[in-house]
Amino acid sequence: MLILKLALRNVLRNRRRSLLTIISMGGGYFLLSVMAAMTEGSYSNMIDLFTRDHTGHVQVHYGNYLTRPSLYKTINQSDLIISNLMEKEQVIAAAPRIYGPSLAYGKSKSFPANVIGIHPDYESRTTLLSAKLQQGVFIKEGMNADGYYPAMIGVTLSKNLNVTLGDELILISQGIDGSIANDIFQISGIVGTETSHERLNVYLSLSAMSQFLSMGNQVHEIAIRLQHQDQAIDFVNKMDKFKLHRSLTYEPWQVVESAFFNGMKADKTGNYVSMGIIIFIVAIGVLNAILMSTLERTHEFGILKAIGTRPMGIFRLILLESSLLALASCFIGACFSLPVNYWMAAEGIPMPTPIDMGGVVFETMLGEVSVFSMGMPTLVVLFSTLLVSVVPAMRASQISPTEAMRN
């Protein structure tokens, strides 16, 4: 208790300098906390929108389908697999898909198209496809009143083929049994924009696509939506140990969208460099304050050593003083940064120019209040303060009593 009283007395001795030091470190805490909240919050929102757009948080394929797609690399018993996946606590939804590159014919034109078979209900729970419907209605299982299977078509493909709602769409492809797949569908909806993922796609119901390509109960992909994108890698690791079929491969969104993930990591590194510069500036200010305080009290340290105070006692005293300043600055910084972070998490900062990434538009930079955004600045301020205080503390602890008292 005595060393604590001495440390508190020394901090309050020069209140103006202590206050300026606390404000300096508190400002550093505030900037670090706000930057961390903005960085983590905006990226978390970006990842959530990007993965909900069409990727999902985890994808299931047969073997190396992701890197070398093939019509014949299929997943059998998809209903059983989805049923087992839905029993997992982290899983919110899972959507099976069938892919089949085809040649699409409109009224007088033809154009290559990527035809995707989806389960309408499962896909709506897993991705944002239903929210990207521009015209018409979302497809349903079964035939419509006119005896056609309905199809949704991307906006660019509809312009290239000069077709619209209610028009017939002819698709020609290859069935999995080696036959020529061809059928006539009726356009029930137009989805996406000219820059979105869906612009050249055609969407059929899973039953229609299965019949079109003679797939039976086989699918090419199962997209999984988890409670949070951060659970993807852990979920994949668990499924790799206990998966039902050894031929299946589970890939997190970090692998499926590796280009996006690597770009995000590079951008994050730039933000961490900016945080490092702030930490360096704050640390220099703290070092200056502690060093000046130590030099002014050289005579006092000499007396303490003369009456029998051990060097380690003086060393701990200076570190304790620095810790008190750091804790006070963290408290003040948290009082200012916490409401700002809550506001950014709720309202965000509108972007002057929205960012379009593959049809996914980001209009607001959102923050987040998390253990990282509040705890990281605390650890950084405490660690940097103690680190820069080591040199003045060692100098004071090793000083000669005679030289100090003559100073």
BALUM-941891 format. One record per residue (C-alpha): residue in three letters; x, y, z. Coordinates in pm, whole numbers. Example, Ala and Ser with C-alpha at 12.3 -4.5 7.8 and 13.67 -1.06 7.14 Angstrom:
REM BALUM-941891
   residuo       c1       c2       c3
       ALA     1230     -450      780
       SER     1367     -106      714
REM end
This chain:
REM BALUM-941891
   residuo       c1       c2       c3
       MET        0        0        0
       LEU      289      237       75
       ILE      426      211     -279
       LEU       77      277     -416
       LYS       41      590     -201
       LEU      381      713     -314
       ALA      295      649     -679
       LEU      -40      830     -649
       ARG      125     1125     -469
       ASN      390     1155     -740
       VAL      127     1148    -1015
       LEU      -73     1425     -845
       ARG      237     1630     -763
       ASN      256     1788    -1107
       ARG     -109     1780    -1202
       ARG      -77     1986    -1518
       ARG      183     1753    -1670
       SER       -6     1443    -1556
       LEU     -328     1580    -1706
       LEU     -161     1653    -2040
       THR      -10     1301    -2043
       ILE     -348     1145    -1966
       ILE     -517     1351    -2239
       SER     -246     1249    -2488
       MET     -279      878    -2409
       GLY     -658      905    -2389
       GLY     -663     1062    -2733
       GLY     -452      775    -2862
       TYR     -694      526    -2703
       PHE     -990      707    -2863
       LEU     -835      703    -3211
       LEU     -733      337    -3183
       SER    -1076      232    -3058
       VAL    -1267      423    -3327
       MET    -1036      297    -3604
       ALA    -1064      -62    -3480
       ALA    -1444      -34    -3455
       MET    -1470      113    -3806
       THR    -1226     -138    -3957
       GLU    -1380     -449    -3801
       GLY    -1738     -327    -3836
       SER    -1714     -222    -4201
       TYR    -1534     -543    -4300
       SER    -1777     -755    -4103
       ASN    -2070     -588    -4281
       MET    -1892     -619    -4617
       ILE    -1821     -989    -4564
       ASP    -2178    -1056    -4453
       LEU    -2326     -888    -4762
       PHE    -2071    -1051    -4992
       THR    -2125    -1404    -4859
       ARG    -2502    -1362    -4839
       ASP    -2507    -1242    -5201
       HIS    -2447    -1589    -5350
       THR    -2144    -1762    -5194
       GLY    -2266    -1864    -4850
       HIS    -2030    -1902    -4556
       VAL    -1935    -2261    -4642
       GLN    -1971    -2465    -4962
       VAL    -1980    -2841    -5004
       HIS    -1857    -3007    -5325
       TYR    -1749    -3342    -5453
       GLY    -1367    -3368    -5453
       ASN    -1195    -3078    -5631
       TYR    -1508    -2943    -5800
       LEU    -1429    -2589    -5679
       THR    -1099    -2571    -5870
       ARG    -1192    -2804    -6160
       PRO    -1571    -2801    -6214
       SER    -1728    -3090    -6402
       LEU    -2084    -3191    -6478
       TYR    -2006    -3538    -6343
       LYS    -1864    -3435    -6003
       THR    -2190    -3458    -5814
       ILE    -2311    -3496    -5456
       ASN    -2549    -3786    -5400
       GLN    -2823    -3798    -5134
       SER    -2822    -3418    -5098
       ASP    -3150    -3428    -4898
       LEU    -2989    -3646    -4631
       ILE    -2678    -3428    -4617
       ILE    -2882    -3108    -4580
       SER    -3094    -3271    -4310
       ASN    -2779    -3359    -4115
       LEU    -2633    -3011    -4167
       MET    -2947    -2844    -4031
       GLU    -2898    -3035    -3706
       LYS    -2576    -2841    -3644
       GLU    -2613    -2551    -3402
       GLN    -2419    -2302    -3621
       VAL    -2618    -2371    -3940
       ILE    -2909    -2140    -4025
       ALA    -2981    -2263    -4378
       ALA    -2839    -2478    -4658
       ALA    -2919    -2459    -5029
       PRO    -2846    -2725    -5297
       ARG    -2749    -2614    -5647
       ILE    -2702    -2768    -5992
       TYR    -2486    -2597    -6254
       GLY    -2513    -2645    -6629
       PRO    -2356    -2415    -6893
       SER    -2607    -2387    -7176
       LEU    -2688    -2209    -7497
       ALA    -2992    -1986    -7454
       TYR    -3224    -1887    -7741
       GLY    -3461    -1592    -7729
       LYS    -3692    -1457    -7997
       SER    -3423    -1418    -8262
       LYS    -3089    -1437    -8082
       SER    -2877    -1690    -7895
       PHE    -2627    -1636    -7619
       PRO    -2426    -1857    -7378
       ALA    -2573    -1871    -7028
       ASN    -2488    -2021    -6693
       VAL    -2797    -2215    -6588
       ILE    -2836    -2281    -6214
       GLY    -3090    -2505    -6051
       ILE    -3196    -2390    -5705
       HIS    -3443    -2487    -5437
       PRO    -3650    -2163    -5415
       ASP    -3724    -2181    -5041
       TYR    -3377    -2295    -4934
       GLU    -3204    -2040    -5158
       SER    -3412    -1754    -5017
       ARG    -3304    -1845    -4663
       THR    -2940    -1884    -4759
       THR    -2868    -1594    -4997
       LEU    -3012    -1258    -5103
       LEU    -3122    -1377    -5448
       SER    -3492    -1320    -5382
       ALA    -3420     -961    -5274
       LYS    -3246     -892    -5607
       LEU    -3556     -964    -5814
       GLN    -3611     -662    -6044
       GLN    -3928     -769    -6228
       GLY    -4180    -1050    -6208
       VAL    -4200    -1316    -5939
       PHE    -3951    -1552    -5779
       ILE    -3953    -1902    -5930
       LYS    -4140    -2188    -5764
       GLU    -4121    -2564    -5785
       GLY    -4338    -2729    -6049
       MET    -4495    -2604    -6372
       ASN    -4698    -2289    -6409
       ALA    -5054    -2261    -6539
       ASP    -4933    -2260    -6901
       GLY    -4752    -2591    -6859
       TYR    -4400    -2444    -6856
       TYR    -4130    -2461    -6593
       PRO    -4066    -2097    -6488
       ALA    -3721    -1944    -6525
       MET    -3555    -1632    -6388
       ILE    -3304    -1459    -6613
       GLY    -3027    -1207    -6549
       VAL    -3088     -852    -6667
       THR    -2794     -848    -6911
       LEU    -2889    -1181    -7063
       SER    -3248    -1065    -7108
       LYS    -3123     -762    -7304
       ASN    -2886     -974    -7513
       LEU    -3166    -1214    -7605
       ASN    -3428     -939    -7633
       VAL    -3671    -1126    -7407
       THR    -3885    -1016    -7115
       LEU    -4146    -1147    -6873
       GLY    -4375    -1413    -7020
       ASP    -4151    -1488    -7319
       GLU    -4031    -1838    -7400
       LEU    -3667    -1928    -7335
       ILE    -3507    -2227    -7508
       LEU    -3207    -2390    -7340
       ILE    -2973    -2645    -7497
       SER    -2708    -2826    -7297
       GLN    -2567    -3174    -7229
       GLY    -2731    -3412    -6985
       ILE    -2533    -3608    -6732
       ASP    -2629    -3928    -6916
       GLY    -2465    -3803    -7237
       SER    -2790    -3701    -7406
       ILE    -2861    -3358    -7554
       ALA    -3064    -3161    -7302
       ASN    -3315    -2917    -7453
       ASP    -3638    -2771    -7328
       ILE    -3857    -2460    -7339
       PHE    -3910    -2249    -7028
       GLN    -4113    -1936    -6957
       ILE    -3950    -1626    -6806
       SER    -4117    -1540    -6475
       GLY    -3862    -1297    -6334
       ILE    -3560    -1078    -6412
       VAL    -3289    -1053    -6145
       GLY    -2975     -855    -6069
       THR    -2811     -559    -6236
       GLU    -2566     -519    -6524
       THR    -2272     -551    -6283
       SER    -2407     -818    -6049
       HIS    -2323    -1187    -6030
       GLU    -2660    -1282    -6181
       ARG    -2636    -1075    -6502
       LEU    -2575    -1375    -6737
       ASN    -2745    -1643    -6527
       VAL    -3064    -1839    -6575
       TYR    -3230    -1981    -6263
       LEU    -3455    -2286    -6270
       SER    -3618    -2472    -5987
       LEU    -3419    -2772    -5864
       SER    -3677    -3017    -5997
       ALA    -3680    -2850    -6341
       MET    -3300    -2845    -6360
       SER    -3276    -3204    -6242
       GLN    -3515    -3315    -6515
       PHE    -3344    -3092    -6775
       LEU    -2999    -3249    -6717
       SER    -3126    -3594    -6610
       MET    -2958    -3543    -6269
       GLY    -3192    -3744    -6050
       ASN    -3115    -3667    -5685
       GLN    -2765    -3536    -5758
       VAL    -2642    -3177    -5708
       HIS    -2311    -3001    -5767
       GLU    -2298    -2776    -5462
       ILE    -2449    -2710    -5123
       ALA    -2415    -2354    -4991
       ILE    -2437    -2317    -4613
       ARG    -2530    -2009    -4415
       LEU    -2394    -1996    -4060
       GLN    -2484    -1774    -3766
       HIS    -2169    -1567    -3825
       GLN    -1901    -1559    -4092
       ASP    -1627    -1600    -3830
       GLN    -1750    -1955    -3765
       ALA    -1670    -2075    -4118
       ILE    -1316    -2209    -4069
       ASP    -1397    -2375    -3737
       PHE    -1710    -2534    -3888
       VAL    -1510    -2669    -4183
       ASN    -1244    -2815    -3952
       LYS    -1511    -2997    -3753
       MET    -1689    -3126    -4062
       ASP    -1361    -3253    -4211
       LYS    -1326    -3479    -3907
       PHE    -1683    -3607    -3893
       LYS    -1822    -3570    -4247
       LEU    -2056    -3838    -4373
       HIS    -1882    -3898    -4703
       ARG    -1504    -3884    -4738
       SER    -1539    -3777    -5102
       LEU    -1702    -3447    -5001
       THR    -1498    -3130    -4959
       TYR    -1597    -2843    -4729
       GLU    -1457    -2498    -4815
       PRO    -1507    -2178    -4612
       TRP    -1582    -1849    -4785
       GLN    -1217    -1748    -4735
       VAL    -1123    -2021    -4987
       VAL    -1424    -1990    -5218
       GLU    -1372    -1614    -5253
       SER     -995    -1611    -5203
       ALA     -941    -1301    -5422
       PHE    -1183    -1096    -5213
       PHE    -1038    -1232    -4887
       ASN     -676    -1157    -4986
       GLY     -768     -805    -5095
       MET     -945     -747    -4764
       LYS     -639     -868    -4568
       ALA     -411     -634    -4763
       ASP     -641     -340    -4689
       LYS     -655     -435    -4322
       THR     -275     -437    -4308
       GLY     -274      -75    -4423
       ASN     -512       17    -4141
       TYR     -293     -159    -3886
       VAL        6       42    -4010
       SER     -191      361    -3942
       MET     -270      233    -3592
       GLY       99      162    -3537
       ILE      187      522    -3623
       ILE      -66      647    -3367
       ILE       80      412    -3105
       PHE      433      537    -3181
       ILE      333      904    -3143
       VAL      154      835    -2813
       ALA      450      630    -2684
       ILE      694      915    -2758
       GLY      475     1157    -2561
       VAL      457      917    -2266
       LEU      835      860    -2275
       ASN      895     1233    -2266
       ALA      662     1283    -1968
       ILE      805      991    -1767
       LEU     1165     1088    -1847
       MET     1111     1450    -1738
       SER      943     1334    -1419
       THR     1234     1099    -1344
       LEU     1500     1366    -1405
       GLU     1321     1618    -1181
       ARG     1314     1368     -895
       THR     1675     1252     -914
       HIS     1748     1401     -571
       GLU     1443     1225     -426
       PHE     1554      887     -564
       GLY     1897      942     -410
       ILE     1740      994      -67
       LEU     1524      684     -107
       LYS     1828      473     -190
       ALA     2025      628       97
       ILE     1761      523      352
       GLY     1768      166      223
       THR     1516      148      -64
       ARG     1613     -131     -299
       PRO     1662      -59     -672
       MET     1370     -289     -757
       GLY     1147      -84     -528
       ILE     1222      235     -722
       PHE     1183       46    -1050
       ARG      836      -78     -946
       LEU      741      270     -820
       ILE      800      434    -1159
       LEU      622      155    -1345
       LEU      328      186    -1107
       GLU      309      560    -1169
       SER      306      496    -1543
       SER       34      232    -1500
       LEU     -185      476    -1306
       LEU     -152      731    -1586
       ALA     -230      464    -1845
       LEU     -536      335    -1658
       ALA     -671      688    -1616
       SER     -621      758    -1987
       CYS     -795      431    -2083
       PHE    -1092      519    -1864
       ILE    -1125      864    -2020
       GLY    -1069      728    -2371
       ALA    -1334      459    -2318
       CYS    -1585      715    -2192
       PHE    -1552      908    -2519
       SER    -1505      621    -2765
       LEU    -1783      391    -2639
       PRO    -2076      618    -2736
       VAL    -1910      701    -3069
       ASN    -1867      331    -3146
       TYR    -2228      258    -3052
       TRP    -2345      538    -3281
       MET    -2136      409    -3571
       ALA    -2266       55    -3514
       ALA    -2628      176    -3521
       GLU    -2617      454    -3782
       GLY    -2284      431    -3962
       ILE    -2124      685    -4194
       PRO    -2282      721    -4541
       MET    -2031      689    -4823
       PRO    -2013      982    -5066
       THR    -1979      728    -5348
       PRO    -2118      375    -5289
       ILE    -1876       90    -5360
       ASP    -1994     -175    -5605
       MET    -1819     -511    -5565
       GLY    -1959     -760    -5814
       GLY    -2308     -620    -5787
       VAL    -2299     -597    -5406
       VAL    -2331     -227    -5321
       PHE    -2188      -90    -4997
       GLU    -2344      245    -4910
       THR    -2265      281    -4539
       MET    -1955      227    -4329
       LEU    -2072       58    -4010
       GLY    -1873       21    -3689
       GLU    -1906     -236    -3416
       VAL    -1871     -252    -3039
       SER    -1668     -559    -2954
       VAL    -1408     -690    -2713
       PHE    -1146     -621    -2979
       SER    -1243     -258    -3044
       MET    -1245     -176    -2671
       GLY     -989     -422    -2535
       MET     -717     -387    -2797
       PRO     -658      -12    -2731
       THR     -644      -81    -2357
       LEU     -376     -346    -2397
       VAL     -182     -133    -2646
       VAL     -184      178    -2423
       LEU      -86      -20    -2112
       PHE      187     -219    -2288
       SER      337       79    -2473
       THR      333      290    -2157
       LEU      510       24    -1951
       LEU      753      -41    -2235
       VAL      870      321    -2269
       SER      883      352    -1890
       VAL     1140       74    -1854
       VAL     1440      291    -1953
       PRO     1365      582    -1712
       ALA     1282      330    -1438
       MET     1612      143    -1487
       ARG     1806      470    -1486
       ALA     1642      583    -1162
       SER     1691      244     -992
       GLN     2062      228    -1077
       ILE     2153      583     -980
       SER     2417      636     -711
       PRO     2281      797     -390
       THR     2581     1027     -361
       GLU     2556     1154     -718
       ALA     2181     1189     -694
       MET     2195     1396     -373
       ARG     2459     1627     -525
       ASN     2239     1687     -831
REM end
